[in-house]
Amino acid sequence: MKLCSLLAFLQHLTETLQVALLPTLKEIWRTPSLLRRPRALSRVYMSYLWIPMGEGVDQGGREVKQSLIPLNARGVVLDLGAGHGHTMDYLNRDLVTKFVALEPNQLMHDRIRERAATAGYTESAGTLLILPYGAEDISAIVSALGGPHSVDTLISVLTLCSVPSPEDTLQGLVELVLKPGGTFLFYEHVLSPRDDVAWWQRFWTPIWSRLCDGCRLDRPTHVYVRKMGAWSTGRVWGKEGEEEENLFWHQVGIFTKAV
C-alpha cells in the first residue's frame, strides 16, 4: 500500500480533530456529565464535525448519488442515518411522496428540517417525518410508520458503517419495514478486498469509530447485503475512478425485495 494513501487518511483524521475538538471541549465545560456518557459525547462531536464536513462528503459522492437516487427512489422513502438530510437534494419530488429521516442524533434535526423545507417536504403537510431512532430500533420504526411494510424505498448513504449488529439490522429492516417489491439503495464505504488496505482499515477503526459516532472502516456491508435471501434482483458496483488503496473504499448497490 502506498505511503501517500496512509498520509491522506492521517490528514483526514487530523482535520476532523481540528474542526470538532474545540467546540466539543466547550460543551464538556458547560456539561461535565458528558464525560460519563460516551455515546452522547460522540454525538456532540459528530454534530460539530458534520457542519463543515457534511457538504464536502456529499460533494465527494455526488456523481454516484445522482446516478443512483433520482430514478430509483419513489413513494415513501426511509433514509437511514439522514445526517443533515443531503439525500433530499437528489430526490425526484414527482416520484417521492414522503421522506422519512431516521437520525438518532437529535442535534442534527433542525438542519434536516431546513433542507426539507427547501426540497418541498414539511411535517405540517405530512410529507416529512423525522424519527430519533437508530436503524437497529426496528420495532420503534415500525410503530412510528403505522405498521409493517410501510416503506417503498430504503436508502443508506454512509450509514451502515456505524449501525450496531448490521446484518441483523438489515434483515429486520428489509423484512419488516420495506414493502414487497420495494427497493434498497446504498452507497457505503466498506472493507477493501486488498489484504494490505484491509489491515490498515482494521488498525484505524478503533480510533476512528470513537471519534465518529461508531463509524467503522472495516465492514463488508456489500457482502452482507448480497448474501441476504430477500431479493428478486440486485447488483453492486464500485465508485468510478476511486483508487484501490483508498481506506474509504466505496461500493454502490440497488436491490429489489422479492414479492
C-alpha positions in Angstrom: 0.0 0.0 0.0 1.3 3.4 -0.9 2.5 5.7 1.8 0.6 8.6 0.3 -2.7 6.8 0.9 -1.9 6.4 4.6 -0.8 10.0 4.9 -4.1 11.1 3.2 -6.0 9.2 5.9 -3.9 10.8 8.7 -4.6 14.2 7.3 -8.3 13.4 7.2 -8.1 12.3 10.9 -6.2 15.5 11.8 -8.8 17.7 10.1 -11.6 16.1 12.0 -9.9 16.9 15.3 -9.2 20.5 14.2 -12.8 21.0 13.3 -14.7 19.5 16.1 -12.4 19.1 19.1 -12.5 22.7 20.5 -16.3 23.1 20.3 -16.7 19.7 21.9 -14.4 20.6 24.8 -16.6 23.8 25.3 -19.7 21.6 25.5 -17.9 19.4 28.1 -17.0 22.5 30.1 -20.7 23.5 30.1 -22.0 20.0 30.7 -19.3 17.9 32.5 -21.7 14.9 32.7 -21.0 14.3 29.1 -17.8 12.6 30.2 -19.9 9.9 31.8 -21.9 9.4 28.6 -19.5 8.4 25.8 -22.2 7.9 23.2 -23.8 11.3 23.9 -20.3 12.9 23.8 -19.6 11.2 20.5 -22.8 12.6 19.0 -21.9 16.1 20.2 -18.5 15.8 18.5 -20.2 14.4 15.3 -22.7 17.2 15.2 -19.9 19.8 15.2 -17.9 17.8 12.7 -20.7 17.5 10.2 -21.4 21.2 10.0 -18.3 22.0 7.9 -17.6 18.5 6.6 -21.1 17.3 5.5 -21.1 19.4 2.4 -17.7 18.1 1.4 -18.6 14.5 2.0 -21.8 15.0 0.0 -19.8 16.6 -2.9 -17.4 13.6 -2.9 -20.3 11.2 -3.6 -22.4 13.5 -5.7 -22.0 11.7 -9.1 -22.8 8.3 -7.5 -25.9 9.6 -5.8 -27.1 11.5 -8.9 -26.9 8.2 -10.8 -28.5 6.1 -8.1 -31.2 8.0 -6.3 -33.4 10.2 -8.6 -34.5 7.4 -10.9 -34.8 4.7 -8.2 -36.3 6.4 -5.1 -40.0 6.6 -5.1 -43.1 6.6 -2.8 -42.3 6.6 0.9 -38.5 6.9 1.3 -36.8 6.0 4.5 -33.3 7.4 4.8 -31.1 5.5 7.3 -28.9 7.9 9.2 -30.1 11.1 7.5 -27.4 13.4 8.9 -28.3 16.8 7.7 -30.7 15.5 5.1 -28.5 15.7 2.0 -30.3 12.8 0.4 -33.3 15.1 -0.2 -31.2 17.1 -2.7 -31.3 14.0 -5.0 -35.0 13.0 -4.7 -37.4 13.5 -7.6 -40.3 15.3 -5.9 -42.7 13.9 -8.5 -41.8 10.4 -7.5 -41.3 10.7 -3.8 -44.4 11.3 -1.8 -42.9 11.3 1.7 -39.4 11.5 3.2 -38.7 9.7 6.5 -35.4 10.8 8.1 -34.1 8.3 10.5 -31.5 10.2 12.6 -30.7 9.2 16.2 -28.5 12.3 16.7 -31.2 14.9 17.5 -28.6 17.7 17.3 -29.0 17.3 13.5 -32.7 17.5 13.3 -33.0 21.3 12.8 -30.8 21.1 9.7 -32.9 18.3 8.3 -36.0 20.5 8.6 -34.2 23.4 6.9 -33.1 21.3 4.0 -36.5 19.5 3.8 -38.4 22.8 3.5 -36.1 23.8 0.6 -36.9 20.5 -1.1 -40.6 20.8 -0.5 -41.1 18.4 2.4 -42.7 19.5 5.6 -44.0 17.9 8.8 -47.1 20.0 8.6 -48.0 18.7 5.2 -47.3 15.1 6.2 -44.6 14.8 3.6 -41.7 14.8 6.2 -41.2 12.6 9.2 -38.1 12.8 11.4 -37.5 9.8 13.7 -34.9 10.0 16.6 -34.1 6.3 16.3 -31.1 4.2 15.2 -31.6 1.8 12.3 -31.5 -1.0 14.9 -34.6 0.3 16.7 -36.9 -1.6 14.3 -40.0 -2.0 16.5 -40.0 1.7 17.2 -39.6 2.5 13.5 -42.4 0.2 12.5 -44.7 1.7 15.2 -43.9 5.3 14.1 -44.7 4.4 10.5 -48.0 3.0 11.4 -47.3 -0.7 10.8 -45.0 -3.0 8.9 -44.2 -2.8 5.2 -44.8 1.0 5.0 -41.8 2.0 3.0 -41.3 1.8 -0.7 -37.6 2.7 -0.8 -34.8 2.3 1.8 -31.7 4.4 1.3 -28.4 4.0 3.2 -25.7 6.6 2.4 -22.5 6.1 4.6 -24.6 4.9 7.5 -24.4 1.1 7.8 -20.7 1.5 8.8 -22.0 2.7 12.3 -25.1 0.6 12.8 -24.8 -2.0 15.7 -25.3 -5.6 14.5 -25.6 -4.6 10.9 -26.6 -8.0 9.5 -29.5 -8.4 12.0 -30.5 -4.8 11.5 -30.5 -5.1 7.7 -32.5 -8.3 7.9 -35.1 -6.7 10.2 -35.5 -3.6 8.2 -36.0 -5.4 4.9 -38.3 -8.0 6.4 -40.5 -5.6 8.5 -40.2 -2.1 7.0 -39.7 -2.5 3.3 -42.7 -3.4 1.1 -42.6 -6.5 -1.1 -41.3 -5.2 -4.4 -39.6 -2.3 -2.7 -36.1 -1.0 -3.4 -33.0 -0.8 -1.3 -30.3 1.7 -2.4 -26.9 2.0 -0.8 -23.6 3.9 -1.1 -21.2 2.8 1.6 -17.5 2.7 2.4 -16.6 -0.9 3.1 -13.8 -3.4 3.9 -11.4 -3.5 1.0 -10.7 -6.8 -0.8 -7.0 -6.0 -0.7 -5.3 -7.5 2.3 -2.9 -4.6 2.8 -5.6 -2.0 2.7 -7.9 -4.1 4.9 -5.1 -4.4 7.5 -4.9 -0.6 7.9 -8.7 -0.3 7.9 -8.8 -2.7 10.9 -5.9 -0.9 12.5 -7.5 2.6 12.4 -11.1 1.5 13.1 -10.9 1.5 17.0 -9.7 5.2 16.9 -11.9 6.3 14.1 -15.1 4.7 15.5 -14.6 6.5 18.8 -14.3 9.9 17.1 -17.1 9.4 14.6 -20.1 8.0 16.4 -19.3 4.3 15.8 -18.3 4.6 12.2 -16.2 1.5 11.2 -13.8 1.3 8.3 -13.7 -2.5 8.2 -17.3 -3.6 7.5 -18.0 -5.7 4.3 -21.5 -4.1 4.1 -21.9 -5.0 0.4 -21.3 -8.7 1.3 -24.0 -8.5 4.0 -26.5 -7.2 1.5 -25.7 -9.6 -1.3 -26.0 -12.7 0.8 -29.5 -11.9 2.1 -32.1 -14.1 0.7 -34.7 -11.4 0.4 -34.0 -10.1 -3.1 -35.5 -10.8 -6.5 -32.8 -8.7 -8.2 -29.7 -6.8 -7.2 -26.3 -5.6 -8.3 -23.3 -4.0 -6.7 -20.6 -1.9 -8.3 -17.7 0.3 -7.4 -17.2 4.1 -7.4 -15.9 5.2 -10.7 -12.3 6.5 -10.6 -11.7 5.5 -7.0 -8.2 4.2 -6.2 -8.0 0.7 -4.8 -5.8 1.9 -1.9 -8.3 4.3 -0.5 -9.1 3.4 3.1 -12.6 4.7 2.4 -13.3 2.2 -0.4 -16.9 2.5 -1.6 -19.4 0.2 -3.1 -22.8 1.1 -4.5 -25.9 -1.1 -4.8 -29.5 -1.4 -5.8 -31.7 -4.4 -4.7 -35.4 -5.2 -5.1 -37.2 -7.1 -2.5 -39.0 -10.3 -3.7 -42.8 -10.1 -3.8 
